[in-house]
Amino acid sequence: MKAVFIYTDVFGLYSYGYEHPMQPVRLRLTYELITSYGFLDTGSELVKARRANENELLLFHAGEYIKALKGANEGIISIEDGLRFALGHGDNPVFKGVYDWSLCSVGASIQAAELVLKGDAYIAYNICGGLHHAMRERASGFCYFNDAVIAIEHLVRSGMRVAYVDIDAHHGDGVQTAFYDSDRVLTISLHENGNYLFPGTGFIDEVGMNKGYGYSINLPFLPGADDDIFVTGFENIVPIFLDRFKPDILVTQLGVDTFRTDPITHLNLTTNGFEKMVRLFDSFKLPWVSLGGGGYNISNVARAWTLAWAIMSGREVVEIMPASFTEMALDYGIKDSCINDTPFSLSNKEREVILSDAKTLIERLVKNVLPLIKKI
């Protein structure tokens, strides 16, 4: 069964502002690199993204919030609504087309869920998705609508058990909050410790409540964690929790702000560790909805998400990127010629401290939280 890539040129047409870390042009660059490799040559692999409708937004978001964001589509919002819904300042500017762009992100994630749910694809990939901070009634952390929550809710209402695994540097707080009291959704987030990074959540004792007690898993890493440490955490947590939960469908968030050259985080991953985790996702052989996420070095985004698509679609990547891409990418300040990063490892002393902390948390999760998940 095939992998499907969901895309529209609309993804890359909007701007949060010249100096804002979130640059939607990164989505266009990812698509350009994928196509320059010839990785979308099979016509059926590419599906044009659609816009979500308001009834779909209501699967998670409050009607008044939807109305406010729709009203801000021209790039203007009242002070009252801006304060109430966290719109128009700081992380979440209102820009011309903010509502339209957000509808595309959500619509593509719902498409991905539908394609996998119906069996029309085994893997469906929306690089414009993974906006995991948005809450029911407010924007947060560059995220306006929470496409991941809406897609998962669509799957749950169709009778599916869903595992959501998030490898973004930032804790997937919006998704965790939405399903904190549900035993139909297992959320796993591996991220930088919230004492050092937004949103300040995602600690090991956040394990869910009521029916969802034990179904929220968090593995926060100390700043500086490298490929080896992060992947060690992944290997020791994700497979055994998935095996215990036995999901029908896997949903992943593939943020690459974990990379050592990302400008707003403090981790040390490279394409090498990222690729290992994507291959592990693929090895689970579950129907798979894959979403984008964070990443504020646009070269990292384009290269890593191209590698991810190559794995999903069963292709081999040539190390030197095609000249048609590298020449075009110079206009965006991208000077990389290789798709992979040089491997990076911490010094033994730094590694010992961070790895020891991670191992302690892993042991606690396995001992205290894993048994809380009911066997089926």
VMD Tcl script that draws the C-alpha trace (Angstrom):
set ca {
  {0.00 0.00 0.00}
  {1.21 3.45 -0.89}
  {2.53 6.53 0.85}
  {0.77 9.80 0.00}
  {2.20 13.33 0.17}
  {-0.40 16.06 0.71}
  {0.52 19.49 -0.59}
  {-0.62 22.74 -2.12}
  {1.41 25.76 -3.21}
  {-0.79 27.76 -0.84}
  {1.22 26.35 2.10}
  {4.23 28.54 1.31}
  {2.47 31.72 0.19}
  {1.90 33.34 3.60}
  {4.20 35.10 6.05}
  {4.15 35.59 9.80}
  {6.47 38.54 9.26}
  {10.05 38.93 8.13}
  {11.59 38.56 11.59}
  {9.27 35.85 12.92}
  {10.91 32.41 13.46}
  {8.07 30.60 11.71}
  {8.53 30.90 7.96}
  {5.98 29.00 5.83}
  {8.36 29.25 2.87}
  {10.13 26.27 4.47}
  {7.22 24.15 3.26}
  {7.74 25.24 -0.33}
  {11.46 24.52 -0.04}
  {10.74 21.03 1.27}
  {8.45 20.36 -1.67}
  {11.05 21.73 -4.11}
  {13.77 19.48 -2.70}
  {11.52 16.42 -2.79}
  {10.56 17.09 -6.40}
  {14.13 17.87 -7.43}
  {15.05 14.36 -6.26}
  {12.17 12.98 -8.34}
  {10.42 11.60 -5.28}
  {6.93 12.53 -6.46}
  {7.17 11.07 -9.95}
  {4.29 8.70 -9.35}
  {1.20 10.84 -9.85}
  {-0.91 9.02 -7.29}
  {1.55 9.88 -4.52}
  {0.71 13.59 -4.59}
  {-2.68 14.70 -3.25}
  {-3.73 18.35 -3.38}
  {-4.51 19.70 0.09}
  {-8.01 20.95 0.80}
  {-9.31 23.51 3.26}
  {-11.09 22.42 6.41}
  {-14.66 23.55 6.98}
  {-15.99 25.14 10.14}
  {-17.77 21.99 11.30}
  {-14.41 20.22 11.27}
  {-12.82 23.01 13.29}
  {-15.57 22.57 15.87}
  {-14.31 19.05 16.57}
  {-11.92 20.82 18.94}
  {-12.07 24.61 18.81}
  {-14.65 26.94 20.39}
  {-16.99 28.74 18.00}
  {-16.10 32.18 19.35}
  {-12.39 31.55 18.80}
  {-13.00 30.36 15.23}
  {-15.05 33.50 14.58}
  {-12.28 35.73 15.95}
  {-9.57 34.15 13.80}
  {-11.80 34.31 10.74}
  {-12.33 37.99 11.44}
  {-8.55 38.49 11.61}
  {-8.01 37.12 8.10}
  {-7.25 40.59 6.74}
  {-4.45 40.98 9.27}
  {-6.39 43.14 11.75}
  {-7.88 42.23 15.13}
  {-9.43 44.23 17.96}
  {-7.48 44.71 21.16}
  {-10.22 42.91 23.09}
  {-10.19 39.81 20.86}
  {-6.42 39.88 20.63}
  {-6.04 39.69 24.40}
  {-8.83 37.17 24.85}
  {-7.61 34.73 22.21}
  {-3.81 35.42 22.29}
  {-3.88 36.79 18.76}
  {-2.06 39.69 17.16}
  {1.04 39.95 19.30}
  {4.12 37.99 20.38}
  {4.24 34.45 19.05}
  {0.91 34.64 17.24}
  {0.69 37.62 14.90}
  {-2.34 38.10 12.71}
  {-1.31 38.40 9.08}
  {-3.24 38.65 5.86}
  {-4.61 35.17 5.17}
  {-3.97 33.75 8.66}
  {-7.37 32.05 8.71}
  {-7.09 30.75 5.14}
  {-3.61 29.35 5.78}
  {-4.75 27.67 8.98}
  {-7.70 26.07 7.19}
  {-5.26 24.50 4.72}
  {-3.13 23.06 7.51}
  {-6.14 21.49 9.21}
  {-7.74 20.31 5.99}
  {-4.59 18.51 4.90}
  {-4.29 16.72 8.26}
  {-7.92 15.60 8.07}
  {-7.23 14.36 4.52}
  {-4.27 12.39 5.83}
  {-6.45 10.82 8.52}
  {-9.20 10.00 6.03}
  {-6.82 8.43 3.49}
  {-5.33 6.16 6.14}
  {-8.68 5.41 7.77}
  {-10.22 4.33 4.45}
  {-7.20 2.26 3.45}
  {-6.44 4.47 0.44}
  {-2.94 5.02 1.83}
  {-0.82 3.27 4.41}
  {1.15 6.45 5.13}
  {-0.13 10.01 4.61}
  {2.20 12.98 5.15}
  {1.18 16.61 5.72}
  {4.24 18.80 6.24}
  {2.00 21.81 7.00}
  {0.54 20.02 10.01}
  {1.77 19.35 13.52}
  {0.75 22.73 14.98}
  {0.54 21.13 18.38}
  {0.31 24.11 20.78}
  {-3.04 25.60 19.77}
  {-5.66 25.32 22.51}
  {-9.44 25.12 22.27}
  {-9.96 28.87 22.76}
  {-6.59 30.47 22.04}
  {-3.58 30.50 19.80}
  {-0.23 29.47 21.24}
  {3.36 29.00 20.13}
  {2.91 29.98 16.44}
  {-0.15 27.68 16.22}
  {-3.68 28.90 15.47}
  {-5.72 25.72 14.90}
  {-4.57 22.38 16.30}
  {-4.69 20.21 13.19}
  {-3.28 17.21 15.07}
  {-6.09 17.22 17.63}
  {-8.76 17.62 14.96}
  {-7.34 14.78 12.85}
  {-7.05 12.51 15.89}
  {-10.57 13.37 17.04}
  {-11.83 12.45 13.57}
  {-10.11 9.07 13.88}
  {-11.40 8.45 17.41}
  {-14.97 9.22 16.38}
  {-14.50 6.61 13.65}
  {-13.72 4.02 16.33}
  {-9.93 4.06 16.17}
  {-7.43 3.80 19.01}
  {-4.74 6.35 18.22}
  {-1.14 6.71 19.39}
  {0.32 10.20 18.96}
  {4.12 10.47 19.16}
  {5.73 13.92 19.12}
  {9.51 14.42 18.66}
  {9.47 18.22 18.45}
  {11.79 20.13 20.81}
  {8.70 21.71 22.38}
  {6.24 19.70 24.43}
  {3.05 18.82 22.54}
  {0.89 20.50 25.15}
  {-2.18 21.22 23.04}
  {-2.56 17.59 21.99}
  {-1.93 16.30 25.50}
  {-4.50 18.70 26.95}
  {-7.16 17.68 24.43}
  {-6.90 13.98 25.31}
  {-5.73 14.15 28.91}
  {-8.78 12.26 30.18}
  {-9.08 9.77 27.30}
  {-7.98 6.15 27.15}
  {-8.59 6.08 23.37}
  {-5.54 8.23 22.64}
  {-2.02 7.59 23.90}
  {0.13 10.74 23.72}
  {3.91 10.43 23.87}
  {6.08 13.54 23.74}
  {9.88 13.60 23.73}
  {11.14 17.16 24.08}
  {13.45 19.63 25.78}
  {12.79 20.01 29.51}
  {10.07 22.59 30.17}
  {12.20 24.34 32.76}
  {14.30 25.66 29.89}
  {11.90 25.98 26.96}
  {8.35 26.98 26.01}
  {5.65 25.94 26.86}
  {7.01 25.05 30.29}
  {5.09 21.78 30.51}
  {5.65 18.13 29.65}
  {7.08 16.85 32.90}
  {7.18 13.20 33.82}
  {4.36 13.47 36.34}
  {1.89 14.66 33.70}
  {0.34 11.24 33.08}
  {-3.34 11.94 32.42}
  {-6.48 11.97 34.55}
  {-9.71 10.03 35.00}
  {-10.00 7.41 32.22}
  {-6.84 8.84 30.70}
  {-4.68 8.23 33.76}
  {-1.51 6.62 32.43}
  {-2.13 7.56 28.78}
  {0.00 10.72 28.66}
  {3.73 10.01 28.47}
  {6.43 12.67 28.64}
  {10.19 12.29 28.36}
  {11.86 15.68 28.84}
  {15.58 15.94 28.04}
  {18.03 18.35 29.57}
  {19.36 21.02 27.19}
  {22.21 19.73 25.06}
  {20.88 16.22 24.39}
  {22.35 14.86 21.17}
  {21.30 12.22 18.63}
  {22.44 9.28 20.71}
  {20.69 10.41 23.91}
  {17.43 11.40 22.23}
  {17.28 8.21 20.16}
  {18.07 6.14 23.27}
  {15.04 7.70 24.93}
  {12.91 6.98 21.88}
  {14.03 3.35 21.65}
  {13.38 2.69 25.34}
  {9.97 4.34 25.53}
  {8.07 4.46 22.26}
  {8.09 0.77 21.18}
  {7.07 -0.66 24.55}
  {4.31 1.86 25.15}
  {2.92 1.33 21.66}
  {3.06 -2.42 22.16}
  {1.14 -2.09 25.42}
  {-1.48 0.29 24.00}
  {-1.88 -1.47 20.63}
  {-3.10 1.44 18.51}
  {-5.02 1.08 15.29}
  {-3.34 4.15 13.80}
  {-0.12 6.03 14.51}
  {0.01 9.83 14.29}
  {3.42 11.49 14.48}
  {4.69 15.03 14.77}
  {8.14 15.34 13.16}
  {9.38 18.71 14.40}
  {13.05 19.39 13.62}
  {13.65 22.24 16.04}
  {15.57 19.60 17.99}
  {18.51 20.18 15.63}
  {21.69 21.73 17.00}
  {21.54 24.59 14.47}
  {17.96 25.57 15.29}
  {17.94 29.21 16.46}
  {15.40 28.98 19.30}
  {16.06 25.66 21.08}
  {18.94 24.03 22.96}
  {19.28 20.45 21.72}
  {21.96 18.89 19.52}
  {20.25 16.53 17.12}
  {21.16 16.19 13.45}
  {19.63 14.49 10.44}
  {21.33 11.29 11.62}
  {19.27 10.89 14.79}
  {16.13 12.18 13.09}
  {16.45 9.61 10.32}
  {16.85 6.79 12.85}
  {13.58 7.77 14.55}
  {11.68 8.02 11.27}
  {12.95 4.56 10.31}
  {11.74 3.28 13.67}
  {8.31 4.78 13.05}
  {8.26 3.03 9.70}
  {9.30 -0.26 11.30}
  {6.19 -0.32 13.50}
  {4.14 -1.18 10.38}
  {1.10 0.73 11.58}
  {-1.19 2.82 9.40}
  {0.57 6.16 9.75}
  {-0.54 9.81 9.67}
  {2.61 11.92 9.68}
  {2.64 15.67 10.35}
  {5.29 18.37 10.19}
  {5.89 20.61 13.18}
  {8.56 22.99 14.40}
  {11.82 23.85 12.72}
  {13.18 27.38 12.42}
  {16.29 26.76 10.33}
  {14.67 26.35 6.91}
  {17.52 24.24 5.53}
  {17.07 21.73 8.36}
  {13.35 21.52 7.59}
  {13.76 20.94 3.87}
  {16.53 18.37 4.25}
  {15.05 16.41 7.17}
  {11.50 16.25 5.86}
  {12.80 15.17 2.45}
  {14.67 12.35 4.18}
  {11.47 11.45 6.02}
  {9.49 11.28 2.78}
  {12.20 9.14 1.17}
  {11.85 6.63 4.01}
  {8.06 6.67 3.85}
  {8.03 6.14 0.09}
  {10.87 3.59 0.01}
  {13.47 5.63 -1.88}
  {17.23 5.99 -1.63}
  {18.67 9.49 -1.22}
  {21.79 10.71 -3.00}
  {23.96 12.61 -0.51}
  {24.67 15.61 -2.74}
  {21.46 17.52 -3.26}
  {20.40 18.25 -6.87}
  {21.86 21.42 -8.34}
  {18.39 22.58 -9.36}
  {17.57 22.88 -5.67}
  {20.86 24.21 -4.27}
  {20.99 26.99 -6.85}
  {17.43 28.06 -6.05}
  {18.01 27.71 -2.30}
  {20.82 30.27 -2.38}
  {18.12 32.94 -2.72}
  {16.98 31.95 0.78}
  {20.44 31.92 2.31}
  {20.78 28.13 2.18}
  {24.33 27.10 1.37}
  {24.17 23.39 2.26}
  {25.07 21.03 -0.57}
  {24.60 17.73 1.30}
  {21.28 16.44 2.56}
  {22.79 14.93 5.72}
  {24.51 16.69 8.59}
  {27.93 15.76 9.90}
  {27.39 13.51 12.95}
  {27.73 15.28 16.29}
  {28.31 13.89 19.77}
  {28.73 15.56 23.14}
  {31.87 15.30 25.18}
  {31.87 12.35 27.57}
  {31.38 14.57 30.62}
  {28.37 16.44 29.16}
  {26.89 13.24 27.80}
  {27.13 11.45 31.16}
  {25.04 14.07 32.98}
  {22.28 14.32 30.34}
  {22.10 10.59 29.65}
  {21.97 9.74 33.35}
  {19.01 12.09 33.81}
  {17.23 10.57 30.79}
  {17.80 7.01 32.02}
  {16.33 7.88 35.42}
  {13.19 9.24 33.78}
  {12.92 6.24 31.45}
  {13.10 3.85 34.40}
  {10.36 5.75 36.22}
  {8.08 5.77 33.19}
  {8.51 2.06 32.56}
  {8.09 1.12 36.21}
  {5.29 3.48 37.23}
  {3.33 4.52 34.13}
  {3.49 1.61 31.68}
  {1.46 -0.70 33.98}
  {-1.34 1.91 34.13}
  {-2.22 1.28 30.47}
  {-4.88 -1.40 30.26}
  {-4.01 -4.45 28.21}
  {-6.39 -5.29 25.39}
}
mol new
graphics top color blue
foreach p $ca { graphics top sphere $p radius 0.5 }
foreach p [lrange $ca 0 end-1] q [lrange $ca 1 end] { graphics top cylinder $p $q radius 0.2 }
display resetview
